[in-house]
């Protein structure tokens, strides 16, 4: 049997789903009428694993793993590294600073966009996301250095 790209991708998402289940095991699930903190991670992990099985079942039409062109791997590595750095500094810097720097770095470093436009876009996007989650949806966001 030839291992295909969809076999690997589906297996990776199933493993990630199992990890989410393991990490959210301490959180209470609740009920449908009164969901608790553990319902959403477990629901999303279950759906992700179900869709991964569907992807794996249609793997016959995908290309073999040995035939995949890996020339764009540095682009993916940059995205992962920049995002990991943002995760490390999220609590210290807070939502506004971290997300602005994250979007700016992704646009300038990874996508090689104009720094002035990237600055304007990253600030506007972050302010909109802050308003949406913090004010409209009343979700608590990390305050960090700016304290608001």
C-alpha positions as CSV (number, residue, x, y, z in Angstrom):
1,X,0.0,0.0,0.0
2,X,1.4,3.4,-1.0
3,X,1.2,6.1,1.7
4,X,-0.5,9.2,0.2
5,X,-0.5,12.8,1.4
6,X,-4.1,12.6,2.6
7,X,-3.2,9.6,4.8
8,X,-0.5,11.6,6.5
9,X,-2.6,14.7,6.9
10,X,-5.6,12.8,8.2
11,X,-3.4,10.9,10.6
12,X,-1.8,14.1,11.9
13,X,-5.2,15.7,12.5
14,X,-6.4,12.5,14.3
15,X,-3.3,12.7,16.5
16,X,-4.0,16.4,17.2
17,X,-7.6,15.6,18.1
18,X,-6.5,12.9,20.5
19,X,-4.1,15.4,22.1
20,X,-6.9,17.9,22.5
21,X,-9.1,15.3,24.2
22,X,-6.2,14.4,26.5
23,X,-5.5,18.0,27.4
24,X,-9.1,19.0,27.9
25,X,-10.0,15.9,30.0
26,X,-10.0,17.8,33.2
27,X,-12.5,20.4,31.9
28,X,-16.2,19.7,32.7
29,X,-18.3,18.9,29.6
30,X,-21.7,20.1,30.9
31,X,-24.9,19.5,29.0
32,X,-26.4,20.7,25.7
33,X,-28.6,23.2,27.6
34,X,-25.7,24.3,29.9
35,X,-22.4,23.8,28.2
36,X,-19.2,24.0,30.3
37,X,-15.6,24.8,29.4
38,X,-14.8,21.4,28.1
39,X,-17.6,21.1,25.5
40,X,-16.1,23.3,22.7
41,X,-12.6,21.7,22.7
42,X,-14.0,18.2,22.7
43,X,-16.7,19.0,20.1
44,X,-14.1,20.6,17.8
45,X,-11.6,17.8,18.3
46,X,-14.3,15.2,17.6
47,X,-15.3,17.0,14.4
48,X,-11.7,17.4,13.3
49,X,-11.1,13.7,13.8
50,X,-14.3,12.8,11.9
51,X,-13.3,15.0,9.0
52,X,-9.8,13.6,9.1
53,X,-11.3,10.1,8.6
54,X,-13.3,11.4,5.6
55,X,-10.1,12.9,4.1
56,X,-8.2,9.6,4.7
57,X,-11.0,7.6,3.0
58,X,-10.6,9.7,-0.2
59,X,-6.8,9.5,-0.1
60,X,-6.6,7.3,-3.2
61,X,-7.0,10.4,-5.4
62,X,-4.1,12.3,-3.6
63,X,-0.5,12.2,-4.6
64,X,2.0,10.0,-2.9
65,X,4.1,11.4,-0.1
66,X,7.3,10.8,-2.0
67,X,6.0,12.9,-4.9
68,X,5.2,16.0,-2.8
69,X,7.1,19.2,-3.8
70,X,8.7,20.6,-0.6
71,X,10.1,23.7,-2.2
72,X,7.8,26.0,-0.2
73,X,8.8,24.5,3.2
74,X,10.7,27.6,4.3
75,X,7.5,29.6,3.9
76,X,5.7,27.2,6.2
77,X,8.6,27.1,8.7
78,X,8.6,31.0,8.9
79,X,4.9,31.0,9.6
80,X,5.3,28.4,12.4
81,X,8.3,30.2,14.0
82,X,6.6,33.6,13.9
83,X,3.4,32.2,15.4
84,X,5.3,30.3,18.1
85,X,7.1,33.6,19.1
86,X,3.7,35.3,19.3
87,X,2.4,32.5,21.6
88,X,5.4,32.9,23.9
89,X,5.0,36.6,24.3
90,X,1.1,36.7,24.3
91,X,0.7,37.0,28.1
92,X,3.5,39.5,28.6
93,X,2.6,41.8,25.7
94,X,-1.1,41.3,25.7
95,X,-3.6,40.9,22.8
96,X,-3.2,44.3,21.1
97,X,0.6,44.4,20.9
98,X,1.1,40.7,20.2
99,X,-1.5,40.4,17.5
100,X,-0.4,43.6,15.8
101,X,3.2,42.4,15.7
102,X,2.1,38.9,14.6
103,X,0.1,40.2,11.6
104,X,2.9,42.8,10.8
105,X,5.6,40.1,10.8
106,X,3.6,37.7,8.7
107,X,2.9,40.4,6.2
108,X,6.4,41.9,6.0
109,X,8.6,38.9,6.7
110,X,6.7,36.0,5.1
111,X,4.6,37.7,2.4
112,X,7.1,40.6,1.7
113,X,4.5,43.3,1.6
114,X,5.0,47.1,2.0
115,X,5.9,47.8,5.6
116,X,3.8,51.0,5.8
117,X,0.6,49.3,4.5
118,X,1.3,46.2,6.6
119,X,1.5,48.5,9.7
120,X,-1.8,50.2,8.9
121,X,-3.5,46.8,8.1
122,X,-2.2,45.0,11.2
123,X,-3.3,47.8,13.5
124,X,-6.7,48.1,11.9
125,X,-7.2,44.3,11.9
126,X,-6.1,44.0,15.6
127,X,-8.3,46.9,16.7
128,X,-11.3,45.4,14.9
129,X,-10.6,42.0,16.5
130,X,-10.2,43.6,19.9
131,X,-13.5,45.4,19.5
132,X,-15.3,42.2,18.3
133,X,-14.0,39.9,21.0
134,X,-13.6,42.2,23.9
135,X,-16.5,44.6,23.5
136,X,-19.1,42.9,21.3
137,X,-18.6,39.3,22.5
138,X,-17.4,40.3,26.0
139,X,-14.5,37.7,25.9
140,X,-11.7,38.3,28.2
141,X,-8.5,39.1,26.4
142,X,-5.0,39.3,27.7
143,X,-4.2,42.8,28.8
144,X,-0.4,42.7,28.9
145,X,1.6,45.9,28.9
146,X,-1.2,48.3,27.8
147,X,-3.6,47.3,30.6
148,X,-6.9,47.9,28.7
